[in-house]
Amino acid sequence: MNDAKATIVRPSTALVAEALGTFLLVLAVISTALFAAGFGEGTESANKGVGFIGVSFAVGLALAAGVYTFGPISGGHFNPAVTVGLAAAGRFPWKGVAAYVIAQIIGAAVATTLIVLIGLSGPAGWLAGVQDNGFASNGFGAQSPSGFGIGAAIIVEALFTAVFVTVILGVTHPTRGNRAASGLVIGLTLTVIHLATIPIDNTSVNPARSIATALYGGPDALVQLWVFLVFPVVGALIAGFAYRALFENAKTA
């Protein structure tokens, strides 16, 4: 999220960095969810899977790696909601939002497509099974890991995205933030968000991630996708405008 540095590179280079960073993020979280989270379940041996705790740390570590690797090039958003939130806070030009969002969606979709290609060489029925189970897509009601309804999903996505964007805005503030530690702080924040909310709706807070899994998650995932497109953006807008109004003009003691 180093937006000041992103202005010195070519726009096309920044878009490639956004696509690659989003690819890394989605590849890490969805691969861990599908390949490793439940590994060993249903066998006589003890379950060696990482569970949702492992998924949470996978996404946080991947985001930290992406921020440090690609942040100096593109700002390291890797999330349409983050891009919108930064624009609302005055940290990113609105005219650049559409291109960033498209790059992020492409990177995320490539990640899940490669996971499908890996699954084609998996055990018999593996790919069909994970697709029948939603392909780690976000969902509510019958598609929620714990049966939470649409109201819970709406609140979770708006609230936790707002928290996420607020942390990003604070830690990357040009005068009061700590840019050296920003990747670690942002990654750990996303880890905590996943630890808290995976059982509710599989945790989106990132429309690109939601689109990428819904592409392979079946009709139910596609029907419910709108919640995970609209409400992360709503939360990001609230956070961006609120942070700008409350803190951007604040003076340090």
N, C-alpha and C positions, 0 to 999 in steps of 0.2 A: 504494500500500500504506500509506496514511496512516490507519490504523484508528482512532486517537484522534479524528480530526476527523470520521470517518464517523458517530459516535454522535450528533452534533448535528442530523442531517438525518432526515427521515421515512423509515421503512423502505421505502416504495414508491419514493421518490426514489432511494434507494441501489440498489434492484433495477433501476430503469431505467438508472442509470449503469453498473451491471455488464453489463447486456445491450448497451448501446451500446459500451462499451469492448471487449467480446468481439467484437462485430460488426466494429469497426474492425480489431482484430487479425487475425481470420480473413479478412476481406475483403482486407487487404493481402497476407498471405502466400499465400493461394490464388490471388488474381488474378495476383500476380507469377509464381507457379509455372506457371499455366496459360496466361497471355497473353504473358508476357515472357521467361520463362526460356529457352525454346528458339526464340525468334523468329528466323526466317530459315533454320532448318534445312531441308535438302532443296531449297534453291533455289540458283541459280547465283551469287547475290550472297553476300558474306561473312556469316556468322552474326552478327546484331546482338543476339542474346539476352543476358540478364544472367546466365544460368546459376544454379547453386545458391548462388554467392556473392551474387548480387543478391537471391535469395530470403531468404538469411540476414539481410542488412542490412534488407530490407523489413520482416521480422517484428520485428527489434529496434527499428527506428525507430518503427514503429507502436505497439509496446508502450510506448516512452518517451513518445510523444505521448498515449497513453491514460492513463498514470499521472499525467502532469501535468494533463491535462484533467479526468479523472473521479476521480482518486485522492482529492482532498479531499472528494468526495461519498460514495463507497462504500468507499474503501480501495484501489481499483484492483487487484482480484485477477485478473479476466478469465480464470479457469482453475480448474476444480473441484479440481485437485490442490493448487493454492496455497491455496485456501480451507480445505481439509482440513488442510494442513500448518500454517497459521496457527492453526487451532483446536487442533491437537495441541500447539502451542507455548504455548497460553494467550493468544494475541493476538486471538482471534476467538471469539465464543460458539458452542458446538456447536449450539444451537437455531436459529441463523441459517444453518447450512450448506446445508440442503436448498433453501431459497428462493434463495440465491445460485447454487447449482449449476443450478437450473432456469432462472434468468435468463440465465446464461452459455450454456447449451445453446440456448436460444431465440435469443439474439443471434448465435451461431455459425451456426445453421441458416438464419437469415434471410440471412446473408452469402452462403452457398453457393447458396441459392435464387436470389438476385439475380444471381449469376455465371451460373447456368444460364439465366436470362432473357436476359442479355446474349448468351450463346452461341447462343440460338435465332435471333438475327439475324446470326450469324457466317457465315463461308464454308461452303459446302456440305460437310457431313460433319464439320465441326470439333467440334461438341458430341458427336456419337456417338463420334468418335475419342478425345476426352479421357476420356469415360466408359468406353470399352473399355480404356483404359490405367489405369483406377482413379481418375480424377478427383483426382489428387494425394493419394490416401488413404495411410495408413500401412500397412505390410505387411512380411512376412518371406517367405523362400523365393522362390518365383517372383514375388511381389509386392514384393520388396526391390529397390531400384535396382541393387544390386550382388550380389544373391543370398545375402545373409546369412540364417541360419536363425532359428528361434524363440528359441533360447537367447540369441543376440546381441540380439534385440529386447527380450527380458525384462530383460537386464542393462542395456542402454542406457537404457531407459525408467525403471527404478528408480534407477539411478545418477545420471543427468543431471537427473532431477527432484529428487532429493535435493540435488544441488549447487545447483540453481536456488533451491529453497526456503531453503537455508542462506544464500545470498547475500541474498535478500530479507529474511530475519529479521535478518541482521547490519546491513544498510545502513539499515533502518527502525527499529532499536532506539531506544526512546524517550530513552535517555540517552547511548548510545555511537554511535548511528548518525549518518548525514549525510543528513537528509531532503531538503535542497536538491538534492543530487546523486543522489537515489535513483532517479529515473526513468531517468537516463542510465546509471547502473551496472546497473540491472536489465535495461534494453533491450540493452546491450552484452553482458551475460551470456547472454541468450537468443540473440543473434547468434552468439556463439562456440559455443554448444550446437548450433545448426543447422549451422554450418560443419563441426563435427566429426562430426555424425551423420546428416545428410541421406542420404549414400550407403548407410547401413546400413538404415534403415527409414522414410525420409522424415520423420523427427523428429516425434514427438508432444509429449511432456511436457505435454500438455494434452488431457484427455479430450473437452472440448467441441469442440475442433478436429477430433479424430478422428471423433466422431459426425457432425459436419457434412459432412465429405467422404465418409464411408462411405455416407451417405444416397443419394449419387449415384454411388458408385464401383463398384456391382455386387455380385454375390453373394460374391466372394472377399473384398472389403473388409469386408463385414458379418460373414462367418465369422471373420475374424481380428481383428475389432474388440475382442474381450474383452481381448486382451493390452494394448491401448492405453487401456483403461479401468482395469484392475486395477493394473498395475505402476507407472504414474505416481502413483497414490494410495498404493501401498506405499512408494515412495521418499519421497513427501511426509510420510507418517506417521513414517517412520524419522528424517527430518531434523527434523521438528517436535519429536518427543519427545526426541531427542538434544540438540538445541539448548537446549531448556528445561532439561534435566538438567545440561548442561555450562556454559551461559553465562548463563542468565537471572538467576541469583543471584550471578554473579561481580561483584566489586567492582573498580572501576578504581583504579590506583595513586594 
